[in-house]
Amino acid sequence: MTMRVYACPANAGSICGKKSKLIYQIPNSKSPIPNPINYLYKKFPLPDIIQLLSDHIANQIAAGEVIQRPASAVKELLENAIDAGATEIQLVIKEAGKELIQVIDNGKGMSPTDARMSFERHATSKIKDINDLFTIRTMGFRGEALASIAAVAQVELKSRTADTEIGTHIIIEGTEVKSQEPCATPVGTNIMLKNLFFNVPARRHFLKTHTTEFRHIIDEFTRIALAHPHIAFRLFHNGTEQFHLEAGTLKSRIVGLLGNSYEKNLVPVEEHTELINIHGFIGKPEAATRTRGMQFFFINNRFIRNAYLHHAVTNAYDSLIEKEAFPFYILFLDIDPARVDVNVHPTKQEVKFEDDRLMYAYLNAAVKHALARYNIAPSLDFTLNPEIQHLSSINLPQTDKQKETTEKGYLFNTFSKEKQAHVIERRDSLKQWKELYAIAQAPAENNNTLSQPTLHTGNETTNAGNILLVQGAMLVTTVKSGLMLVHIRRAQERIWYERLLEEWNNGSAPSQQVLFPTSYEVAPVDAPLLTQVLPDLARIGFDIAPFGQNTFVVQGVPSALPTGEEKNVIDEVIDQLKHEAADAIANRSDKLLINMARRLSRNKHAIQQPEGQQALIDELFACAQPEYTPDGKKVFTMIKKEELDNMLG
């Protein structure tokens, strides 16, 4: 037999036709070829393209998952110090971690061999066999952190154990060990990371500003310090001590990290069950804020994020806080490690539970119980007080004379008659409609159509005397082609936004000085953010000045801002800065004006009278863009007469 092999152009499709080219022909053979495909593979071997990556490249890839920014390295190093049994930990930062990250602890230290092995991938002291993976209680266990860090930074480590007098000193750059030699050093470990991402310029280029990166570092520091109040922590940034936390109770640690304002609003939570132990603190309803970030979950002392459990807590606050508010909580859930999988995310901040719904129920009940126990949430108890149960009126049988006296009483006669307590007055619906029709037919006062002012909206004309307020939220007025519905709050937003924008551009926002300046304490992580935006707040009428490390004093507010709203505005500004993208600085002022306009547009009293309703419509259509709110929602809509006819059939 003869077999020919043709080559087709890349764009020839599945049938080459005349475009194909003969590249090989098997000569005539008396015996058939059993497997032509294998024959061709041997005749035309393909080049091998799958290669084993070098350790250096593999570590850099792993670093991309584990070490995303300086805060990631801080987290890994602090957790290593905790696993080493340290009771005192110092964190030294320079230039938001881009230049230096140093962690000094008094843990058990490492031998020279362990110190060198710790930088190898998957080298760990936490796991011996597969069963250990399901009973993990330490912070780290994979053995990837130091190897990933050494791949993208210049690392210097000094460590010594208590049973030796001389420690070891290792210098590594980009996974390459430059030197290892004995040195004099205290018991424990001192590790320094210099010039993070020095050999990956693209990664370094995408780091955010110093303020943003340092805020992420404080976030990680706060979570770890909260989870371990028995350990003393100190944090230095550019030579300035930011935190000095002594070992103590969880309550003292919360106050030391988050500020004194939280102390009076803490509600303890303590529940023990066979499945889970829950303890920690939640905040009173008045401590709820509009900023996310003061919510902490810890599973076996490990910080996690879980929207399902968060809903369990917020559901317990139902009707106690506003819908857009976030309750404060720091809750620790101790559970058998075999019932939870922490090895589902590179940063270990996401976990899987054996039974999510059961966890939800336990947590929700624990929070509700704590709120009720401290008389924060109402609770009904239908059990009799023991003192009442021993009264003679409860224990002794009722005599005939007492029964006769009771039956003559007012309460007995009122509630013993059939259906007496459930009488509902029957309303004549036809009579109600006739009354409504009579009101509609009554002539309006001063009903002089010639003297009524009109408002022109494009080609439409509204009759200023025919404005109807619907449930305090809508205005309905007649126009030439039908009806116009105006959303009151959105109309106020558009009006206030354009006022504020004009004042912003002119630099003439009126400010009202308060008689008694109020202090406003923020979390340490939020203080740099508020300081950064103070000039912008001043341009819309706020007079706020720093007053201590994490405290600000409010001396003046915009003249139109309702009393007590200044805290909500500041909370929203901080929340906006926390979640704004790196390239959103140019839009910061616009978002600030939108938030401010939203706050000022909650005045419902101004539209209760017809004069106020007409003034609202007049001001709306005097705006440059009356049809939409600043964030793009419709302010009003038209319903044509034809549509009204169709609605009624």
C-alpha positions as CSV (number, residue, x, y, z in Angstrom):
1,M,0.0,0.0,0.0
2,T,1.0,3.6,-0.5
3,M,0.3,6.4,2.1
4,R,0.8,10.0,1.4
5,V,1.0,12.9,3.9
6,Y,-0.1,16.4,2.8
7,A,0.4,19.8,4.5
8,C,-2.4,22.3,4.3
9,P,-2.2,26.1,4.8
10,A,-3.4,27.4,8.2
11,N,-6.5,29.1,6.7
12,A,-7.4,26.2,4.4
13,G,-10.1,24.8,6.7
14,S,-10.8,21.1,7.2
15,I,-10.6,20.3,3.4
16,C,-7.5,21.5,1.7
17,G,-8.4,20.6,-1.9
18,K,-5.8,21.7,-4.4
19,K,-4.1,23.9,-1.9
20,S,-2.5,21.0,-0.1
21,K,1.2,20.1,-0.6
22,L,2.7,16.7,-0.6
23,I,5.4,16.6,2.1
24,Y,6.0,12.8,2.5
25,Q,5.0,9.6,0.7
26,I,5.4,6.1,2.2
27,P,6.6,3.8,-0.6
28,N,4.6,0.7,-1.7
29,S,4.6,-1.9,1.1
30,K,3.2,-5.4,0.8
31,S,2.1,-5.5,4.5
32,P,-0.4,-2.9,5.8
33,I,0.8,-0.3,8.3
34,P,-1.0,-1.2,11.6
35,N,-0.9,2.3,13.2
36,P,-0.2,5.1,10.7
37,I,-0.4,7.8,13.4
38,N,2.3,6.3,15.6
39,Y,4.4,5.7,12.4
40,L,4.2,9.5,11.6
41,Y,5.0,10.5,15.2
42,K,8.2,8.4,15.0
43,K,9.0,9.8,11.5
44,F,8.3,13.4,12.5
45,P,9.0,13.7,16.2
46,L,7.5,16.9,17.8
47,P,9.6,19.1,20.0
48,D,9.0,18.9,23.8
49,I,7.5,22.2,25.1
50,I,6.6,21.4,28.7
51,Q,9.5,22.3,31.0
52,L,10.1,22.2,34.8
53,L,10.4,25.8,36.1
54,S,13.4,26.8,38.1
55,D,13.0,27.3,41.8
56,H,13.5,31.1,41.4
57,I,10.7,31.5,38.9
58,A,8.4,29.1,40.8
59,N,8.9,31.2,44.0
60,Q,8.2,34.4,42.2
61,I,4.9,32.9,40.9
62,A,4.0,31.8,44.4
63,A,4.9,35.2,45.7
64,G,2.3,36.7,43.3
65,E,-0.4,34.7,45.2
66,V,0.9,35.1,48.8
67,I,2.7,38.4,48.7
68,Q,0.5,40.9,47.0
69,R,1.6,44.1,48.7
70,P,3.7,45.0,51.8
71,A,0.8,44.3,54.1
72,S,0.9,40.6,52.9
73,A,4.5,40.3,54.0
74,V,3.7,41.9,57.3
75,K,0.9,39.4,58.0
76,E,3.1,36.4,57.2
77,L,6.0,37.6,59.4
78,L,3.8,38.5,62.3
79,E,2.1,35.1,62.2
80,N,5.5,33.4,62.1
81,A,6.5,35.3,65.3
82,I,3.2,34.2,67.0
83,D,3.7,30.5,66.0
84,A,7.2,30.8,67.5
85,G,5.7,31.5,70.9
86,A,6.7,35.2,71.1
87,T,5.2,37.3,74.0
88,E,6.6,40.6,72.6
89,I,6.7,41.6,68.9
90,Q,7.9,44.8,67.3
91,L,7.0,45.8,63.8
92,V,9.2,48.5,62.1
93,I,8.1,50.0,58.8
94,K,9.7,52.5,56.5
95,E,8.0,54.2,53.5
96,A,4.8,52.1,54.0
97,G,6.9,48.8,53.8
98,K,8.3,49.6,50.3
99,E,11.8,50.3,51.8
100,L,11.8,48.2,55.0
101,I,9.7,45.7,56.9
102,Q,11.3,44.4,60.1
103,V,9.8,42.1,62.7
104,I,11.6,41.4,66.0
105,D,10.2,38.8,68.4
106,N,11.3,37.0,71.6
107,G,10.1,33.6,70.4
108,K,12.0,30.3,70.6
109,G,14.2,31.2,67.6
110,M,15.7,28.8,65.1
111,S,18.9,26.7,64.8
112,P,21.3,27.4,61.8
113,T,19.8,24.5,59.9
114,D,16.2,25.5,60.5
115,A,17.0,29.1,59.6
116,R,18.3,28.0,56.3
117,M,15.6,25.4,55.6
118,S,12.8,28.0,56.4
119,F,13.4,29.7,53.1
120,E,12.9,26.5,51.1
121,R,9.5,25.9,49.5
122,H,7.1,23.7,51.4
123,A,9.4,23.4,54.3
124,T,7.3,23.5,57.5
125,S,7.3,22.3,61.1
126,K,3.6,22.2,61.4
127,I,2.7,19.2,59.2
128,K,4.1,15.7,59.4
129,D,1.4,13.7,57.6
130,I,-1.9,14.3,55.8
131,N,-4.0,14.0,59.1
132,D,-2.2,17.1,60.5
133,L,-3.7,19.2,57.7
134,F,-7.2,18.7,59.3
135,T,-6.2,19.6,62.9
136,I,-4.3,22.9,62.3
137,R,-4.4,25.5,65.0
138,T,-1.2,27.4,64.0
139,M,-1.3,30.5,61.8
140,G,1.0,29.2,59.1
141,F,1.4,25.6,57.9
142,R,2.2,25.5,54.1
143,G,5.8,26.6,54.3
144,E,5.5,29.0,51.4
145,A,5.7,32.4,53.0
146,L,9.4,32.9,53.5
147,A,10.3,31.3,50.2
148,S,7.9,33.7,48.4
149,I,9.2,36.7,50.3
150,A,12.8,35.8,49.6
151,A,12.0,35.6,45.9
152,V,10.9,39.3,45.7
153,A,12.9,41.0,48.4
154,Q,16.4,41.4,50.0
155,V,16.1,39.5,53.2
156,E,18.3,39.6,56.3
157,L,17.6,37.2,59.2
158,K,19.1,36.8,62.7
159,S,17.9,34.1,65.0
160,R,19.0,32.3,68.1
161,T,17.5,29.6,70.4
162,A,17.7,29.7,74.2
163,D,20.0,26.7,74.5
164,T,22.8,28.3,72.4
165,E,25.0,31.3,72.9
166,I,25.6,32.1,69.3
167,G,22.9,32.8,66.7
168,T,22.9,32.6,62.9
169,H,22.9,35.4,60.3
170,I,21.6,34.8,56.8
171,I,21.4,37.2,53.8
172,I,19.3,36.3,50.8
173,E,18.5,38.2,47.6
174,G,16.0,36.8,45.1
175,T,16.2,33.3,46.5
176,E,20.0,33.4,46.3
177,V,21.8,32.9,49.6
178,K,24.5,35.5,49.8
179,S,25.9,34.5,53.1
180,Q,25.3,32.6,56.3
181,E,27.5,33.0,59.4
182,P,27.3,33.0,63.2
183,C,26.4,36.2,65.0
184,A,25.6,37.6,68.4
185,T,21.8,38.2,68.8
186,P,19.2,37.9,71.5
187,V,17.0,34.9,71.8
188,G,14.3,35.0,69.2
189,T,14.2,36.1,65.5
190,N,14.9,39.4,63.8
191,I,14.0,39.5,60.2
192,M,14.3,42.4,57.8
193,L,12.8,42.8,54.3
194,K,14.4,45.5,52.2
195,N,13.2,46.9,48.8
196,L,10.2,44.7,48.3
197,F,9.7,43.7,44.6
198,F,13.2,45.1,43.8
199,N,13.6,42.5,41.1
200,V,10.0,42.7,39.8
201,P,9.7,46.3,38.6
202,A,6.2,45.8,37.2
203,R,4.9,44.6,40.6
204,R,6.5,47.5,42.4
205,H,5.0,50.0,39.9
206,F,1.5,48.8,40.7
207,L,1.8,49.5,44.4
208,K,-0.4,52.3,45.7
209,T,0.5,55.5,47.5
210,H,2.3,55.4,50.9
211,T,-1.0,56.3,52.6
212,T,-2.9,53.5,51.1
213,E,-0.2,50.9,51.6
214,F,0.3,51.9,55.2
215,R,-3.4,51.7,55.8
216,H,-3.4,48.1,54.6
217,I,-0.5,47.4,57.0
218,I,-2.4,48.8,59.9
219,D,-5.4,46.7,58.9
220,E,-3.3,43.5,59.1
221,F,-1.6,44.6,62.3
222,T,-5.0,45.4,63.9
223,R,-6.4,42.0,63.1
224,I,-3.5,40.1,64.4
225,A,-3.2,42.2,67.6
226,L,-6.9,41.8,68.3
227,A,-6.6,38.0,68.0
228,H,-3.8,37.8,70.5
229,P,-4.3,40.3,73.4
230,H,-1.9,38.2,75.5
231,I,1.0,39.4,73.3
232,A,2.5,42.8,73.5
233,F,2.9,44.6,70.2
234,R,4.7,47.8,69.1
235,L,4.5,49.4,65.7
236,F,6.9,52.0,64.3
237,H,6.6,53.9,61.0
238,N,9.4,56.1,59.7
239,G,10.8,56.3,63.2
240,T,7.5,57.3,64.9
241,E,5.8,54.9,67.3
242,Q,2.2,54.4,66.2
243,F,1.1,51.7,68.7
244,H,2.3,50.5,72.0
245,L,0.1,47.7,73.2
246,E,0.7,46.0,76.4
247,A,-0.4,42.4,77.0
248,G,-3.9,42.3,78.6
249,T,-7.5,41.6,78.1
250,L,-9.5,41.7,74.9
251,K,-11.3,44.8,76.1
252,S,-8.2,46.7,76.8
253,R,-6.8,45.6,73.4
254,I,-9.9,46.9,71.6
255,V,-9.6,50.3,73.4
256,G,-5.8,50.5,72.7
257,L,-6.3,49.7,69.0
258,L,-9.6,51.4,68.1
259,G,-9.9,54.2,70.6
260,N,-11.5,55.1,73.9
261,S,-14.9,55.8,72.3
262,Y,-15.6,52.1,71.9
263,E,-15.2,51.3,75.6
264,K,-18.7,52.5,76.6
265,N,-20.4,50.8,73.7
266,L,-19.0,47.2,74.1
267,V,-21.5,44.4,74.8
268,P,-19.9,41.1,75.8
269,V,-20.9,37.9,74.0
270,E,-20.3,34.5,75.7
271,E,-21.9,31.3,74.5
272,H,-20.7,27.7,74.9
273,T,-22.1,24.8,73.1
274,E,-21.0,21.3,72.2
275,L,-20.3,22.3,68.6
276,I,-18.9,25.9,69.0
277,N,-17.8,28.4,71.6
278,I,-18.6,32.1,70.8
279,H,-17.0,34.9,72.7
280,G,-16.0,38.5,72.1
281,F,-17.8,41.9,71.9
282,I,-20.5,43.5,69.9
283,G,-21.4,47.2,69.8
284,K,-24.5,48.9,71.0
285,P,-26.8,50.1,68.2
286,E,-25.6,53.7,68.7
287,A,-22.1,52.5,67.8
288,A,-23.1,51.4,64.3
289,T,-21.5,53.4,61.6
290,R,-21.8,53.8,57.9
291,T,-18.3,52.6,57.3
292,R,-17.3,49.0,56.8
293,G,-14.1,47.8,58.5
294,M,-15.1,47.6,62.2
295,Q,-16.3,44.0,61.8
296,F,-14.0,41.2,62.8
297,F,-14.5,37.4,62.7
298,F,-11.9,35.0,64.1
299,I,-12.1,31.3,63.6
300,N,-9.7,29.6,66.1
301,N,-7.9,33.0,66.4
302,R,-7.6,33.3,62.6
303,F,-9.2,36.3,60.9
304,I,-11.6,35.4,58.2
305,R,-14.2,37.1,55.9
306,N,-17.6,35.5,55.6
307,A,-20.6,37.3,54.2
308,Y,-23.0,34.6,55.4
309,L,-21.9,34.9,59.1
310,H,-21.9,38.7,58.7
311,H,-25.6,38.5,57.7
312,A,-26.2,36.4,60.9
313,V,-25.0,39.3,63.0
314,T,-26.7,42.1,61.1
315,N,-29.9,40.1,61.1
316,A,-29.8,40.1,65.0
317,Y,-29.7,43.9,64.9
318,D,-32.9,44.0,62.8
319,S,-35.0,47.1,63.6
320,L,-32.2,48.3,66.0
321,I,-30.0,50.1,63.4
322,E,-30.6,51.8,60.1
323,K,-30.4,49.6,57.0
324,E,-27.3,51.3,55.6
325,A,-25.5,51.1,58.9
326,F,-22.9,48.4,59.9
327,P,-22.8,47.1,63.5
328,F,-19.5,46.9,65.3
329,Y,-18.4,43.4,66.4
330,I,-15.3,41.4,67.3
331,L,-16.3,37.8,67.6
332,F,-14.2,34.7,68.2
333,L,-15.6,31.3,67.1
334,D,-13.8,28.3,68.6
335,I,-14.6,25.1,66.7
336,D,-13.0,21.7,66.1
337,P,-10.5,22.2,63.3
338,A,-11.8,19.0,61.6
339,R,-15.2,20.9,61.1
340,V,-13.6,23.8,59.2
341,D,-11.3,23.9,56.2
342,V,-8.9,26.8,56.2
343,N,-6.8,25.6,53.3
344,V,-9.1,27.0,50.6
345,H,-7.5,30.4,49.9
346,P,-3.9,31.6,49.5
347,T,-4.3,34.2,52.3
348,K,-6.4,31.8,54.5
349,Q,-9.1,34.5,54.9
350,E,-11.8,32.3,53.5
351,V,-12.9,29.1,55.1
352,K,-15.5,26.3,54.5
353,F,-17.6,25.0,57.3
354,E,-19.0,21.5,57.7
355,D,-22.5,23.0,58.3
356,D,-23.0,26.6,57.4
357,R,-26.6,26.8,58.5
358,L,-25.9,25.5,61.9
359,M,-23.1,28.1,62.4
360,Y,-25.5,30.8,61.2
361,A,-28.1,29.8,63.7
362,Y,-25.7,29.6,66.7
363,L,-24.1,33.0,65.9
364,N,-27.5,34.7,65.3
365,A,-28.8,33.4,68.6
366,A,-25.7,34.4,70.5
367,V,-25.9,38.0,69.3
368,K,-29.6,38.2,70.0
369,H,-29.1,36.8,73.5
370,A,-26.3,39.3,74.3
371,L,-28.5,42.2,73.1
372,A,-31.4,41.1,75.2
373,R,-29.3,40.2,78.2
374,Y,-28.1,43.8,78.5
375,N,-31.6,45.3,77.8
376,I,-30.6,46.5,74.3
377,A,-33.1,44.5,72.4
378,P,-36.7,43.9,73.7
379,S,-37.4,40.4,74.8
380,L,-40.6,38.8,76.2
381,D,-40.4,36.4,79.1
382,F,-43.6,34.5,79.8
383,T,-42.3,32.6,82.8
384,L,-43.6,33.7,86.2
385,N,-41.2,35.1,88.7
386,P,-40.6,32.6,91.5
387,E,-41.8,35.2,94.1
388,I,-45.1,35.5,92.3
389,Q,-45.6,31.8,92.1
390,H,-45.5,31.5,96.0
391,L,-48.3,34.1,96.5
392,S,-51.5,32.9,98.1
393,S,-53.6,34.1,95.2
394,I,-51.8,31.6,93.0
395,N,-51.6,28.6,95.3
396,L,-54.9,28.7,97.2
397,P,-58.1,27.6,95.5
398,Q,-60.8,30.2,94.6
399,T,-63.8,30.3,96.9
400,D,-67.4,30.7,95.7
401,K,-67.6,34.2,97.2
402,Q,-64.4,35.3,95.4
403,K,-65.8,33.8,92.1
404,E,-69.0,35.8,92.6
405,T,-67.1,39.0,93.3
406,T,-65.0,38.5,90.2
407,E,-67.9,37.9,87.9
408,K,-69.4,41.3,88.9
409,G,-66.2,43.1,88.0
410,Y,-65.6,45.3,85.0
411,L,-62.8,43.2,83.5
412,F,-64.7,39.9,83.7
413,N,-67.8,41.5,82.0
414,T,-65.7,43.1,79.3
415,F,-63.7,40.2,78.2
416,S,-66.1,37.2,78.9
417,K,-68.7,38.3,76.4
418,E,-68.4,36.5,73.1
419,K,-66.3,38.5,70.6
420,Q,-66.3,41.5,73.0
421,A,-62.5,42.1,72.6
422,H,-62.6,41.7,68.8
423,V,-65.4,44.1,67.7
424,I,-64.5,45.8,64.5
425,E,-66.7,48.7,63.4
426,R,-68.3,48.0,60.1
427,R,-67.6,50.7,57.6
428,D,-69.9,51.5,54.7
429,S,-67.5,51.5,51.7
430,L,-70.1,53.1,49.5
431,K,-70.5,56.0,52.0
432,Q,-66.7,56.4,52.1
433,W,-66.6,56.7,48.3
434,K,-69.4,59.2,48.3
435,E,-67.6,61.4,50.8
436,L,-64.4,61.3,48.7
437,Y,-66.4,62.2,45.6
438,A,-68.0,65.1,47.5
439,I,-64.6,66.4,48.4
440,A,-63.4,66.1,44.8
441,Q,-66.5,68.0,43.6
442,A,-66.1,70.9,46.1
443,P,-64.9,74.1,44.5
444,A,-61.3,75.0,45.4
445,E,-60.6,78.3,47.2
446,N,-59.5,81.1,45.0
447,N,-60.0,78.9,41.9
448,N,-59.0,81.5,39.4
449,T,-57.3,79.7,36.6
450,L,-56.3,83.0,34.9
451,S,-54.1,84.0,37.9
452,Q,-52.4,80.6,38.5
453,P,-48.7,80.7,37.7
454,T,-47.4,78.2,35.2
455,L,-44.0,76.5,34.8
456,H,-42.6,75.7,31.4
457,T,-40.6,72.4,31.1
458,G,-39.5,72.2,27.5
459,N,-42.7,71.9,25.4
460,E,-44.8,71.0,28.5
461,T,-46.6,73.4,30.9
462,T,-47.4,72.5,34.5
463,N,-50.3,74.1,36.3
464,A,-48.9,75.3,39.6
465,G,-52.2,75.1,41.4
466,N,-52.6,71.4,40.7
467,I,-49.7,69.8,42.7
468,L,-50.5,66.7,44.7
469,L,-48.3,65.3,47.4
470,V,-48.3,61.5,47.3
471,Q,-47.4,59.7,50.6
472,G,-44.7,62.3,51.3
473,A,-42.4,61.0,48.6
474,M,-43.8,62.1,45.2
475,L,-45.3,65.2,43.7
476,V,-47.8,64.8,40.9
477,T,-48.8,67.7,38.7
478,T,-50.7,68.1,35.5
479,V,-49.0,69.0,32.2
480,K,-50.2,69.6,28.7
481,S,-49.9,66.0,27.6
482,G,-50.8,64.2,30.9
483,L,-49.2,63.9,34.3
484,M,-45.7,64.5,35.6
485,L,-44.4,62.5,38.7
486,V,-41.5,64.1,40.6
487,H,-39.4,62.1,43.1
488,I,-39.0,64.6,45.9
489,R,-35.7,63.4,47.5
490,R,-34.0,63.0,44.2
491,A,-35.1,66.4,43.1
492,Q,-33.6,67.8,46.3
493,E,-30.4,65.9,45.6
494,R,-30.1,67.5,42.1
495,I,-30.8,71.0,43.5
496,W,-28.4,70.7,46.4
497,Y,-25.7,69.2,44.2
498,E,-25.7,72.1,41.8
499,R,-25.7,74.6,44.7
500,L,-22.7,72.9,46.3
501,L,-20.9,72.6,42.9
502,E,-21.3,76.4,42.4
503,E,-20.1,77.1,45.9
504,W,-17.1,74.7,45.4
505,N,-16.1,76.4,42.2
506,N,-16.5,79.9,43.7
507,G,-14.8,78.8,47.0
508,S,-17.5,80.5,49.0
509,A,-19.3,77.7,50.9
510,P,-21.0,79.2,54.0
511,S,-19.9,77.7,57.4
512,Q,-21.6,78.0,60.7
513,Q,-19.4,78.0,63.8
514,V,-20.8,75.7,66.5
515,L,-21.2,77.0,70.0
516,F,-19.7,74.0,71.6
517,P,-17.0,72.3,69.4
518,T,-17.4,68.5,69.4
519,S,-14.5,66.0,69.3
520,Y,-14.6,63.1,66.9
521,E,-12.4,60.1,67.5
522,V,-11.6,57.8,64.6
523,A,-9.8,54.5,64.4
524,P,-6.0,54.8,63.9
525,V,-6.3,53.4,60.4
526,D,-8.8,56.1,59.5
527,A,-6.9,59.1,60.9
528,P,-4.5,59.5,57.9
529,L,-7.5,59.3,55.5
530,L,-9.4,62.0,57.3
531,T,-6.4,64.2,57.5
532,Q,-5.9,63.8,53.8
533,V,-9.4,65.1,52.9
534,L,-9.6,68.0,55.4
535,P,-8.9,70.7,52.7
536,D,-11.8,69.3,50.6
537,L,-14.2,69.3,53.6
538,A,-13.2,72.9,54.3
539,R,-14.3,73.9,50.8
540,I,-17.9,72.7,51.5
541,G,-18.2,74.5,54.8
542,F,-16.6,72.2,57.5
543,D,-14.1,73.5,60.0
544,I,-12.3,70.5,61.3
545,A,-8.8,70.4,62.9
546,P,-6.6,67.6,64.3
547,F,-6.8,67.3,68.1
548,G,-4.4,64.6,69.1
549,Q,-3.2,61.4,67.4
550,N,-6.6,60.0,66.4
551,T,-9.0,62.8,67.4
552,F,-10.4,65.7,65.5
553,V,-12.4,68.7,66.7
554,V,-15.4,69.9,64.7
555,Q,-15.6,73.7,65.1
556,G,-17.8,74.6,62.1
557,V,-20.3,72.8,59.8
558,P,-22.1,73.8,56.6
559,S,-25.0,76.2,57.4
560,A,-27.7,74.0,55.8
561,L,-26.5,70.7,57.4
562,P,-29.0,69.4,60.0
563,T,-27.7,69.2,63.6
564,G,-26.0,65.9,64.3
565,E,-25.4,65.0,60.7
566,E,-21.7,66.0,60.7
567,K,-20.7,62.6,62.1
568,N,-22.6,60.7,59.4
569,V,-21.0,62.9,56.6
570,I,-17.5,62.2,58.0
571,D,-18.2,58.5,58.3
572,E,-19.3,58.4,54.6
573,V,-16.2,60.3,53.5
574,I,-13.9,57.9,55.3
575,D,-15.8,54.9,53.8
576,Q,-15.5,56.4,50.4
577,L,-11.7,56.9,50.8
578,K,-11.3,53.3,52.0
579,H,-12.8,51.8,48.9
580,E,-11.8,54.3,46.2
581,A,-9.6,53.1,43.4
582,A,-6.1,54.5,42.9
583,D,-7.2,56.4,39.8
584,A,-10.3,57.9,41.4
585,I,-8.6,60.9,43.1
586,A,-9.8,63.2,40.3
587,N,-13.4,62.2,41.1
588,R,-13.1,62.5,44.9
589,S,-14.5,66.0,45.0
590,D,-17.5,65.0,42.9
591,K,-18.3,62.1,45.2
592,L,-17.9,64.3,48.2
593,L,-20.5,66.8,46.8
594,I,-22.8,63.9,45.9
595,N,-22.7,62.5,49.5
596,M,-23.2,66.0,50.9
597,A,-26.2,66.6,48.6
598,R,-27.7,63.3,49.7
599,R,-27.4,64.3,53.3
600,L,-29.0,67.8,52.7
601,S,-31.9,66.4,50.7
602,R,-33.6,64.7,53.7
603,N,-35.7,67.8,54.6
604,K,-39.3,66.6,54.4
605,H,-40.8,69.6,56.1
606,A,-40.1,72.0,53.2
607,I,-42.5,70.3,50.9
608,Q,-45.5,69.9,53.2
609,Q,-47.0,73.2,52.1
610,P,-48.0,74.1,48.5
611,E,-45.6,77.0,48.4
612,G,-42.7,74.6,49.2
613,Q,-43.8,72.1,46.6
614,Q,-44.0,74.8,43.9
615,A,-40.6,76.2,44.9
616,L,-39.1,72.7,44.6
617,I,-40.3,72.2,41.1
618,D,-39.2,75.8,40.1
619,E,-35.7,75.1,41.4
620,L,-35.5,71.7,39.8
621,F,-36.2,73.0,36.3
622,A,-33.7,75.8,36.9
623,C,-30.9,73.2,37.2
624,A,-28.6,72.5,34.3
625,Q,-29.6,68.8,34.3
626,P,-33.0,68.4,36.0
627,E,-33.9,65.0,34.7
628,Y,-31.3,62.9,36.6
629,T,-29.6,62.9,40.0
630,P,-25.8,63.3,40.2
631,D,-25.5,59.5,40.3
632,G,-27.7,58.9,37.3
633,K,-31.2,58.1,38.7
634,K,-34.3,59.6,37.2
635,V,-35.8,62.5,39.0
636,F,-39.2,62.8,37.2
637,T,-41.2,61.0,34.5
638,M,-44.1,61.9,32.2
639,I,-47.3,59.8,31.9
640,K,-49.2,60.7,28.7
641,K,-53.0,60.9,28.6
642,E,-53.0,57.9,26.3
643,E,-51.2,55.8,28.9
644,L,-53.7,56.9,31.5
645,D,-56.6,55.8,29.3
646,N,-55.0,52.4,28.8
647,M,-54.5,51.9,32.5
648,L,-58.3,52.3,33.0
649,G,-59.1,50.1,30.0
